[in-house]
Amino acid sequence: MRFLALAATLSVLVGASLPTTHAAETKPLRALLITGGCCHDYPRQKEILPQGISARANVEWTIVHDPRTGTTGKIDIYAKDDWAKGYDVVVHNECFADEKEPAWLERILAPHRAGVPALVIHCAMHCYRAPNEEWFKFCGVTSHRHGSHFAYPMKLAKADHPIVLGMPATWQTPVEELYNIVKVWPDATPLASGYSHETKKDEVNVWINTYGKGRVFGTTLGHYNKTMEEAWFLDLTTRGLLWACGKLGDDGKPLPGYNPTR
């Protein structure tokens, strides 16, 4: 019942049921989803995320799915010097922890530092562990591991931020991976955390960050498809995407023209 109430509250706030007359007059946000790698059902998640977000906001998608399932892999699109050109936001839902070449990492980060907004989801926080901390600085948090799989209580850290405005002060997740956070970077602002009975502390798992000129929304939620399919998760990530693009109002609703088209 908690999830039903939470989903109903957020769906109204995100604007899923609001009039869409302005959406047809506004160009949709152009989102690039990059996914693939180890340990997750990326073939299914590349359907869940775009479909769920586009049902809540005026977003069109290009999907790049690398079929490799190991911890190393250089996704082809990053080899292009202008790989992010033409996109309003890039969603990183990938898992290549052992791809550690600094020059390759720089290719990925340069567009974001120059201002391309980003979403980083779940195992993205464990990617590209080059012999520097630049990827973690981009993400906004540093994490090297996660605990066992368990449901855990969530609580808001900044209830007045538009991304989480109107959410309950506390709620319960389904069984998930809760990442252990060893550092929150200075330009990051935690929005919510989950309590770990293993580390005996709240672990930040929803936040915003600024990297160079770019806005970044991050969450370590989303290991299981079940979590990603939850209405509250899709509402949360939709708001995060809109915020990163500067299209989320202070009331937590999409700006005019960015409500869904259907």
Phi and psi in degrees as GROMACS dihedral restraints (atoms count N, CA, C in turn):
[ dihedral_restraints ]
;  ai    aj    ak    al  type     phi  dphi    fc
    3     4     5     6     1   -60.4    20    10
    4     5     6     7     1   -43.1    20    10
    6     7     8     9     1   -65.8    20    10
    7     8     9    10     1   -38.1    20    10
    9    10    11    12     1   -63.9    20    10
   10    11    12    13     1   -44.2    20    10
   12    13    14    15     1   -65.1    20    10
   13    14    15    16     1   -42.8    20    10
   15    16    17    18     1   -63.0    20    10
   16    17    18    19     1   -45.0    20    10
   18    19    20    21     1   -63.4    20    10
   19    20    21    22     1   -41.6    20    10
   21    22    23    24     1   -63.8    20    10
   22    23    24    25     1   -42.1    20    10
   24    25    26    27     1   -62.9    20    10
   25    26    27    28     1   -48.4    20    10
   27    28    29    30     1   -69.9    20    10
   28    29    30    31     1   -34.6    20    10
   30    31    32    33     1   -62.0    20    10
   31    32    33    34     1   -38.3    20    10
   33    34    35    36     1   -67.1    20    10
   34    35    36    37     1   -43.2    20    10
   36    37    38    39     1   -69.6    20    10
   37    38    39    40     1   -37.4    20    10
   39    40    41    42     1   -68.4    20    10
   40    41    42    43     1   -29.3    20    10
   42    43    44    45     1   105.4    20    10
   43    44    45    46     1    20.8    20    10
   45    46    47    48     1   -62.1    20    10
   46    47    48    49     1   -26.7    20    10
   48    49    50    51     1  -108.5    20    10
   49    50    51    52     1    12.2    20    10
   51    52    53    54     1   -83.2    20    10
   52    53    54    55     1   158.2    20    10
   54    55    56    57     1   -57.6    20    10
   55    56    57    58     1   147.8    20    10
   57    58    59    60     1  -117.5    20    10
   58    59    60    61     1    23.5    20    10
   60    61    62    63     1   -62.4    20    10
   61    62    63    64     1   -31.2    20    10
   63    64    65    66     1   -80.4    20    10
   64    65    66    67     1   -23.2    20    10
   66    67    68    69     1   -60.9    20    10
   67    68    69    70     1   -39.1    20    10
   69    70    71    72     1   -67.6    20    10
   70    71    72    73     1   -20.1    20    10
   72    73    74    75     1   -94.0    20    10
   73    74    75    76     1    -4.8    20    10
   75    76    77    78     1  -117.9    20    10
   76    77    78    79     1   137.4    20    10
   78    79    80    81     1   -65.7    20    10
   79    80    81    82     1   135.1    20    10
   81    82    83    84     1   -66.1    20    10
   82    83    84    85     1   153.5    20    10
   84    85    86    87     1   -65.0    20    10
   85    86    87    88     1   138.2    20    10
   87    88    89    90     1   -99.6    20    10
   88    89    90    91     1   108.9    20    10
   90    91    92    93     1  -107.7    20    10
   91    92    93    94     1   138.2    20    10
   93    94    95    96     1  -110.7    20    10
   94    95    96    97     1   117.5    20    10
   96    97    98    99     1   -99.3    20    10
   97    98    99   100     1   121.8    20    10
   99   100   101   102     1  -112.5    20    10
  100   101   102   103     1   124.8    20    10
  102   103   104   105     1  -147.0    20    10
  103   104   105   106     1   164.3    20    10
  105   106   107   108     1   131.6    20    10
  106   107   108   109     1   167.7    20    10
  108   109   110   111     1   114.9    20    10
  109   110   111   112     1  -158.3    20    10
  111   112   113   114     1   -78.2    20    10
  112   113   114   115     1   145.3    20    10
  114   115   116   117     1    79.0    20    10
  115   116   117   118     1     6.4    20    10
  117   118   119   120     1  -142.0    20    10
  118   119   120   121     1   161.0    20    10
  120   121   122   123     1   -87.1    20    10
  121   122   123   124     1    69.0    20    10
  123   124   125   126     1   -67.4    20    10
  124   125   126   127     1   -31.3    20    10
  126   127   128   129     1   -58.4    20    10
  127   128   129   130     1   -36.1    20    10
  129   130   131   132     1   -82.3    20    10
  130   131   132   133     1   -39.0    20    10
  132   133   134   135     1   -66.8    20    10
  133   134   135   136     1   -26.8    20    10
  135   136   137   138     1   -70.5    20    10
  136   137   138   139     1   -11.3    20    10
  138   139   140   141     1   -95.1    20    10
  139   140   141   142     1   -41.9    20    10
  141   142   143   144     1   -61.9    20    10
  142   143   144   145     1   -50.8    20    10
  144   145   146   147     1   -64.0    20    10
  145   146   147   148     1   -55.6    20    10
  147   148   149   150     1   -61.3    20    10
  148   149   150   151     1   -42.8    20    10
  150   151   152   153     1   -64.2    20    10
  151   152   153   154     1   -43.2    20    10
  153   154   155   156     1   -67.5    20    10
  154   155   156   157     1   -40.8    20    10
  156   157   158   159     1   -72.3    20    10
  157   158   159   160     1   -41.1    20    10
  159   160   161   162     1   -68.8    20    10
  160   161   162   163     1   -20.2    20    10
  162   163   164   165     1   -75.1    20    10
  163   164   165   166     1   -10.8    20    10
  165   166   167   168     1  -118.9    20    10
  166   167   168   169     1   -12.8    20    10
  168   169   170   171     1  -155.1    20    10
  169   170   171   172     1   161.8    20    10
  171   172   173   174     1   -82.5    20    10
  172   173   174   175     1    83.1    20    10
  174   175   176   177     1  -132.5    20    10
  175   176   177   178     1   134.6    20    10
  177   178   179   180     1  -112.5    20    10
  178   179   180   181     1   150.7    20    10
  180   181   182   183     1  -123.0    20    10
  181   182   183   184     1   144.6    20    10
  183   184   185   186     1  -117.6    20    10
  184   185   186   187     1   130.1    20    10
  186   187   188   189     1  -115.9    20    10
  187   188   189   190     1   125.7    20    10
  189   190   191   192     1  -115.2    20    10
  190   191   192   193     1   111.8    20    10
  192   193   194   195     1  -116.4    20    10
  193   194   195   196     1   113.2    20    10
  195   196   197   198     1   -83.2    20    10
  196   197   198   199     1   123.2    20    10
  198   199   200   201     1   -76.3    20    10
  199   200   201   202     1    -7.4    20    10
  201   202   203   204     1   -65.5    20    10
  202   203   204   205     1   143.5    20    10
  204   205   206   207     1  -118.5    20    10
  205   206   207   208     1    15.3    20    10
  207   208   209   210     1   -95.7    20    10
  208   209   210   211     1  -171.3    20    10
  210   211   212   213     1   -94.5    20    10
  211   212   213   214     1    -0.5    20    10
  213   214   215   216     1  -121.2    20    10
  214   215   216   217     1   146.2    20    10
  216   217   218   219     1   168.7    20    10
  217   218   219   220     1   129.6    20    10
  219   220   221   222     1  -103.6    20    10
  220   221   222   223     1   103.8    20    10
  222   223   224   225     1   -65.5    20    10
  223   224   225   226     1   129.6    20    10
  225   226   227   228     1   -55.5    20    10
  226   227   228   229     1   -37.3    20    10
  228   229   230   231     1   -60.6    20    10
  229   230   231   232     1   -31.1    20    10
  231   232   233   234     1   -69.0    20    10
  232   233   234   235     1   -13.4    20    10
  234   235   236   237     1   -74.2    20    10
  235   236   237   238     1   -16.8    20    10
  237   238   239   240     1   -80.3    20    10
  238   239   240   241     1   134.3    20    10
  240   241   242   243     1   -62.4    20    10
  241   242   243   244     1   -32.2    20    10
  243   244   245   246     1  -111.6    20    10
  244   245   246   247     1    40.8    20    10
  246   247   248   249     1   -59.6    20    10
  247   248   249   250     1   -27.8    20    10
  249   250   251   252     1   -95.7    20    10
  250   251   252   253     1     0.8    20    10
  252   253   254   255     1   -61.9    20    10
  253   254   255   256     1   135.0    20    10
  255   256   257   258     1    92.4    20    10
  256   257   258   259     1    -4.7    20    10
  258   259   260   261     1  -109.0    20    10
  259   260   261   262     1   143.1    20    10
  261   262   263   264     1   -85.9    20    10
  262   263   264   265     1   -20.3    20    10
  264   265   266   267     1  -162.8    20    10
  265   266   267   268     1   147.4    20    10
  267   268   269   270     1  -118.7    20    10
  268   269   270   271     1   130.5    20    10
  270   271   272   273     1  -105.0    20    10
  271   272   273   274     1   116.4    20    10
  273   274   275   276     1   -98.0    20    10
  274   275   276   277     1   109.0    20    10
  276   277   278   279     1  -129.3    20    10
  277   278   279   280     1    67.5    20    10
  279   280   281   282     1  -130.2    20    10
  280   281   282   283     1   167.5    20    10
  282   283   284   285     1  -148.1    20    10
  283   284   285   286     1    85.0    20    10
  285   286   287   288     1  -129.2    20    10
  286   287   288   289     1    72.6    20    10
  288   289   290   291     1   -64.1    20    10
  289   290   291   292     1   -30.8    20    10
  291   292   293   294     1   -98.6    20    10
  292   293   294   295     1    13.6    20    10
  294   295   296   297     1   -90.5    20    10
  295   296   297   298     1    98.8    20    10
  297   298   299   300     1  -116.9    20    10
  298   299   300   301     1    10.0    20    10
  300   301   302   303     1   -73.2    20    10
  301   302   303   304     1   121.1    20    10
  303   304   305   306     1   -58.4    20    10
  304   305   306   307     1   -39.0    20    10
  306   307   308   309     1   -65.4    20    10
  307   308   309   310     1   -37.2    20    10
  309   310   311   312     1   -67.1    20    10
  310   311   312   313     1   -43.1    20    10
  312   313   314   315     1   -58.7    20    10
  313   314   315   316     1   -41.4    20    10
  315   316   317   318     1   -62.6    20    10
  316   317   318   319     1   -36.2    20    10
  318   319   320   321     1   -60.3    20    10
  319   320   321   322     1   -38.9    20    10
  321   322   323   324     1   -71.1    20    10
  322   323   324   325     1   -41.1    20    10
  324   325   326   327     1   -82.6    20    10
  325   326   327   328     1   -27.1    20    10
  327   328   329   330     1   -53.5    20    10
  328   329   330   331     1   -46.8    20    10
  330   331   332   333     1   -63.6    20    10
  331   332   333   334     1   -35.3    20    10
  333   334   335   336     1   -69.8    20    10
  334   335   336   337     1   -39.9    20    10
  336   337   338   339     1   -62.6    20    10
  337   338   339   340     1   -31.8    20    10
  339   340   341   342     1   -80.5    20    10
  340   341   342   343     1    -9.9    20    10
  342   343   344   345     1   131.3    20    10
  343   344   345   346     1    -3.3    20    10
  345   346   347   348     1   -73.0    20    10
  346   347   348   349     1   120.8    20    10
  348   349   350   351     1   -64.2    20    10
  349   350   351   352     1   159.6    20    10
  351   352   353   354     1  -145.8    20    10
  352   353   354   355     1   152.0    20    10
  354   355   356   357     1  -115.6    20    10
  355   356   357   358     1   134.1    20    10
  357   358   359   360     1  -119.5    20    10
  358   359   360   361     1   125.3    20    10
  360   361   362   363     1  -123.3    20    10
  361   362   363   364     1   128.9    20    10
  363   364   365   366     1    50.7    20    10
  364   365   366   367     1  -110.6    20    10
  366   367   368   369     1   -68.5    20    10
  367   368   369   370     1    -9.0    20    10
  369   370   371   372     1   -54.8    20    10
  370   371   372   373     1   -31.2    20    10
  372   373   374   375     1   -67.7    20    10
  373   374   375   376     1   -17.8    20    10
  375   376   377   378     1  -105.1    20    10
  376   377   378   379     1    15.1    20    10
  378   379   380   381     1   -88.8    20    10
  379   380   381   382     1   165.5    20    10
  381   382   383   384     1    46.4    20    10
  382   383   384   385     1    59.2    20    10
  384   385   386   387     1   -84.4    20    10
  385   386   387   388     1    64.2    20    10
  387   388   389   390     1   -64.6    20    10
  388   389   390   391     1   165.0    20    10
  390   391   392   393     1   -74.8    20    10
  391   392   393   394     1    44.5    20    10
  393   394   395   396     1  -152.8    20    10
  394   395   396   397     1   177.1    20    10
  396   397   398   399     1  -109.1    20    10
  397   398   399   400     1    20.3    20    10
  399   400   401   402     1   -66.6    20    10
  400   401   402   403     1   -37.6    20    10
  402   403   404   405     1   -63.4    20    10
  403   404   405   406     1   -42.9    20    10
  405   406   407   408     1   -64.5    20    10
  406   407   408   409     1   -38.3    20    10
  408   409   410   411     1   -61.1    20    10
  409   410   411   412     1   -40.9    20    10
  411   412   413   414     1   -63.6    20    10
  412   413   414   415     1   -48.4    20    10
  414   415   416   417     1   -62.2    20    10
  415   416   417   418     1   -41.1    20    10
  417   418   419   420     1   108.9    20    10
  418   419   420   421     1   -15.1    20    10
  420   421   422   423     1  -138.4    20    10
  421   422   423   424     1   157.0    20    10
  423   424   425   426     1  -112.8    20    10
  424   425   426   427     1   126.8    20    10
  426   427   428   429     1  -142.0    20    10
  427   428   429   430     1   136.2    20    10
  429   430   431   432     1  -115.2    20    10
  430   431   432   433     1   -10.9    20    10
  432   433   434   435     1  -160.4    20    10
  433   434   435   436     1   171.4    20    10
  435   436   437   438     1  -134.7    20    10
  436   437   438   439     1   167.7    20    10
  438   439   440   441     1   -88.4    20    10
  439   440   441   442     1  -167.2    20    10
  441   442   443   444     1   -69.9    20    10
  442   443   444   445     1   174.3    20    10
  444   445   446   447     1   -90.8    20    10
  445   446   447   448     1   121.1    20    10
  447   448   449   450     1  -157.9    20    10
  448   449   450   451     1   155.8    20    10
  450   451   452   453     1   -75.5    20    10
  451   452   453   454     1   146.2    20    10
  453   454   455   456     1  -145.5    20    10
  454   455   456   457     1   156.2    20    10
  456   457   458   459     1   -78.4    20    10
  457   458   459   460     1   135.1    20    10
  459   460   461   462     1  -103.4    20    10
  460   461   462   463     1   149.4    20    10
  462   463   464   465     1  -145.4    20    10
  463   464   465   466     1   149.9    20    10
  465   466   467   468     1   -76.7    20    10
  466   467   468   469     1   145.4    20    10
  468   469   470   471     1  -107.6    20    10
  469   470   471   472     1   -22.1    20    10
  471   472   473   474     1  -146.9    20    10
  472   473   474   475     1    76.9    20    10
  474   475   476   477     1   -64.9    20    10
  475   476   477   478     1   -17.8    20    10
  477   478   479   480     1   -91.1    20    10
  478   479   480   481     1     0.8    20    10
  480   481   482   483     1   -76.2    20    10
  481   482   483   484     1   139.2    20    10
  483   484   485   486     1   -55.0    20    10
  484   485   486   487     1   -30.1    20    10
  486   487   488   489     1   -65.5    20    10
  487   488   489   490     1   -34.0    20    10
  489   490   491   492     1  -115.8    20    10
  490   491   492   493     1     7.6    20    10
  492   493   494   495     1   -57.6    20    10
  493   494   495   496     1   129.6    20    10
  495   496   497   498     1    89.4    20    10
  496   497   498   499     1    -8.0    20    10
  498   499   500   501     1   -73.4    20    10
  499   500   501   502     1   152.6    20    10
  501   502   503   504     1   -59.8    20    10
  502   503   504   505     1   152.5    20    10
  504   505   506   507     1   -63.5    20    10
  505   506   507   508     1   -33.4    20    10
  507   508   509   510     1  -142.2    20    10
  508   509   510   511     1   151.6    20    10
  510   511   512   513     1  -161.0    20    10
  511   512   513   514     1   173.3    20    10
  513   514   515   516     1  -111.0    20    10
  514   515   516   517     1   134.5    20    10
  516   517   518   519     1   -86.3    20    10
  517   518   519   520     1   164.5    20    10
  519   520   521   522     1   -72.4    20    10
  520   521   522   523     1  -179.1    20    10
  522   523   524   525     1   -59.2    20    10
  523   524   525   526     1   130.1    20    10
  525   526   527   528     1  -148.7    20    10
  526   527   528   529     1   176.7    20    10
  528   529   530   531     1   -98.4    20    10
  529   530   531   532     1   124.8    20    10
  531   532   533   534     1  -103.1    20    10
  532   533   534   535     1   112.4    20    10
  534   535   536   537     1   -72.1    20    10
  535   536   537   538     1   142.4    20    10
  537   538   539   540     1   -87.1    20    10
  538   539   540   541     1   122.1    20    10
  540   541   542   543     1  -102.4    20    10
  541   542   543   544     1   120.3    20    10
  543   544   545   546     1   -98.1    20    10
  544   545   546   547     1   -16.1    20    10
  546   547   548   549     1  -155.8    20    10
  547   548   549   550     1   134.4    20    10
  549   550   551   552     1  -105.4    20    10
  550   551   552   553     1   122.5    20    10
  552   553   554   555     1   -72.6    20    10
  553   554   555   556     1   154.4    20    10
  555   556   557   558     1   -57.0    20    10
  556   557   558   559     1   -31.1    20    10
  558   559   560   561     1   -90.1    20    10
  559   560   561   562     1     4.9    20    10
  561   562   563   564     1   -99.1    20    10
  562   563   564   565     1   147.2    20    10
  564   565   566   567     1  -125.1    20    10
  565   566   567   568     1   113.4    20    10
  567   568   569   570     1   -64.5    20    10
  568   569   570   571     1   138.0    20    10
  570   571   572   573     1  -110.2    20    10
  571   572   573   574     1   -27.5    20    10
  573   574   575   576     1  -158.6    20    10
  574   575   576   577     1   161.4    20    10
  576   577   578   579     1  -144.4    20    10
  577   578   579   580     1   162.3    20    10
  579   580   581   582     1  -120.7    20    10
  580   581   582   583     1   142.2    20    10
  582   583   584   585     1   -89.4    20    10
  583   584   585   586     1   128.6    20    10
  585   586   587   588     1  -100.7    20    10
  586   587   588   589     1   123.3    20    10
  588   589   590   591     1   -74.4    20    10
  589   590   591   592     1    -9.6    20    10
  591   592   593   594     1   -88.6    20    10
  592   593   594   595     1   -47.3    20    10
  594   595   596   597     1   -87.7    20    10
  595   596   597   598     1   -11.3    20    10
  597   598   599   600     1    63.1    20    10
  598   599   600   601     1    34.7    20    10
  600   601   602   603     1  -154.7    20    10
  601   602   603   604     1   165.7    20    10
  603   604   605   606     1   -76.4    20    10
  604   605   606   607     1   129.5    20    10
  606   607   608   609     1  -107.7    20    10
  607   608   609   610     1   118.9    20    10
  609   610   611   612     1   -56.8    20    10
  610   611   612   613     1   129.0    20    10
  612   613   614   615     1  -137.1    20    10
  613   614   615   616     1     4.0    20    10
  615   616   617   618     1  -141.9    20    10
  616   617   618   619     1   131.4    20    10
  618   619   620   621     1  -160.1    20    10
  619   620   621   622     1   170.8    20    10
  621   622   623   624     1  -124.1    20    10
  622   623   624   625     1   157.0    20    10
  624   625   626   627     1  -148.6    20    10
  625   626   627   628     1   156.3    20    10
  627   628   629   630     1  -118.0    20    10
  628   629   630   631     1   127.2    20    10
  630   631   632   633     1  -125.6    20    10
  631   632   633   634     1   107.9    20    10
  633   634   635   636     1    61.2    20    10
  634   635   636   637     1  -121.5    20    10
  636   637   638   639     1   -96.5    20    10
  637   638   639   640     1     0.2    20    10
  639   640   641   642     1  -100.4    20    10
  640   641   642   643     1   144.0    20    10
  642   643   644   645     1   -90.3    20    10
  643   644   645   646     1   141.3    20    10
  645   646   647   648     1  -131.6    20    10
  646   647   648   649     1   130.2    20    10
  648   649   650   651     1  -107.9    20    10
  649   650   651   652     1   134.1    20    10
  651   652   653   654     1  -133.1    20    10
  652   653   654   655     1   148.1    20    10
  654   655   656   657     1  -150.7    20    10
  655   656   657   658     1   139.3    20    10
  657   658   659   660     1   -91.1    20    10
  658   659   660   661     1    -1.2    20    10
  660   661   662   663     1   -67.1    20    10
  661   662   663   664     1   157.1    20    10
  663   664   665   666     1   114.1    20    10
  664   665   666   667     1    20.3    20    10
  666   667   668   669     1   -65.4    20    10
  667   668   669   670     1   -48.0    20    10
  669   670   671   672     1   -96.5    20    10
  670   671   672   673     1   146.8    20    10
  672   673   674   675     1   -58.0    20    10
  673   674   675   676     1   -36.1    20    10
  675   676   677   678     1   -57.5    20    10
  676   677   678   679     1   -42.7    20    10
  678   679   680   681     1   -65.5    20    10
  679   680   681   682     1   -45.6    20    10
  681   682   683   684     1   -65.4    20    10
  682   683   684   685     1   -25.3    20    10
  684   685   686   687     1   -82.9    20    10
  685   686   687   688     1   -12.5    20    10
  687   688   689   690     1   -62.5    20    10
  688   689   690   691     1   136.8    20    10
  690   691   692   693     1   -59.1    20    10
  691   692   693   694     1   -38.6    20    10
  693   694   695   696     1   -66.6    20    10
  694   695   696   697     1   -34.2    20    10
  696   697   698   699     1   -66.7    20    10
  697   698   699   700     1   -44.6    20    10
  699   700   701   702     1   -68.2    20    10
  700   701   702   703     1   -36.0    20    10
  702   703   704   705     1   -62.5    20    10
  703   704   705   706     1   -43.9    20    10
  705   706   707   708     1   -62.6    20    10
  706   707   708   709     1   -47.7    20    10
  708   709   710   711     1   -69.8    20    10
  709   710   711   712     1   -32.4    20    10
  711   712   713   714     1   -62.9    20    10
  712   713   714   715     1   -46.7    20    10
  714   715   716   717     1   -61.0    20    10
  715   716   717   718     1   -41.2    20    10
  717   718   719   720     1   -60.5    20    10
  718   719   720   721     1   -41.7    20    10
  720   721   722   723     1   -65.0    20    10
  721   722   723   724     1   -46.1    20    10
  723   724   725   726     1   -61.9    20    10
  724   725   726   727     1   -41.6    20    10
  726   727   728   729     1   -61.7    20    10
  727   728   729   730     1   -45.7    20    10
  729   730   731   732     1   -59.1    20    10
  730   731   732   733     1   -33.0    20    10
  732   733   734   735     1   -89.6    20    10
  733   734   735   736     1     0.1    20    10
  735   736   737   738     1    73.7    20    10
  736   737   738   739     1    26.6    20    10
  738   739   740   741     1  -118.1    20    10
  739   740   741   742     1    18.9    20    10
  741   742   743   744     1  -110.1    20    10
  742   743   744   745     1   127.9    20    10
  744   745   746   747     1   -74.9    20    10
  745   746   747   748     1   164.4    20    10
  747   748   749   750     1   -64.1    20    10
  748   749   750   751     1   -17.8    20    10
  750   751   752   753     1   -88.3    20    10
  751   752   753   754     1     4.3    20    10
  753   754   755   756     1    83.3    20    10
  754   755   756   757     1     7.2    20    10
  756   757   758   759     1  -106.9    20    10
  757   758   759   760     1   153.7    20    10
  759   760   761   762     1   -59.6    20    10
  760   761   762   763     1   144.3    20    10
  762   763   764   765     1   -65.1    20    10
  763   764   765   766     1   158.2    20    10
  765   766   767   768     1   -51.6    20    10
  766   767   768   769     1   132.1    20    10
  768   769   770   771     1    97.7    20    10
  769   770   771   772     1   -11.9    20    10
  771   772   773   774     1  -114.1    20    10
  772   773   774   775     1    13.7    20    10
  774   775   776   777     1   -71.4    20    10
  775   776   777   778     1   162.8    20    10
  777   778   779   780     1   -64.9    20    10
  778   779   780   781     1   154.6    20    10
  780   781   782   783     1   -89.4    20    10
  781   782   783   784     1    -3.2    20    10
